[in-house]
Amino acid sequence: MTATTDGTKLVPLDDLLTDGDFVSLHAALTPENHHLLDAARIGRMKRGAFLINVARGPLIDEAALLGALDSGQLAGAALDVLEVEPPAGPKLVGHPKVLVTPHRGASTHEGQGLAGRQVVDETLRALRGEPLQALVNPEAARGKP
């Protein structure tokens, strides 16, 4: 276990899964983490835990999640995203232990205004030849793979 300057404890994923009462996903989707939480990892989760996904739907194997909910392995799930949108069937979204919310957290008047200002600011920086501040992949901007 590693501690950061703000006191956050960094632990391996499998340790987090076995100890956490609530596991919340906040990650980009990459080929390496597709179905990050598959049947094996969901099976390692603390019995009665809750799973929250506000990141990307394919991070969770939904068939495995459904099985864990039905068996009582997990007490519930809150999903802001789904593997297939719109959902292919009602089994997961209609499950009594699942809360599904629309993935629209930034779709407020204030959020859209801020996003627009950030786009303009970054465009002006680029036109002036200044370093960009909102890069998702800064290595690519420097010509590195």
ABEGO torsion letter per residue (X at the ends): XBBBAAGBBBBBAAAAAAABABBBBBBBBBAAABGABBAAAAAABBBGBBBBBABBAAABBAAAAAAAAAAGABAEBBBABBABOBBABAAAAABAABBBBBBAAAABAAAAAAAAAAAAAAAAAAAAGBBBAABABAAAAAGBX
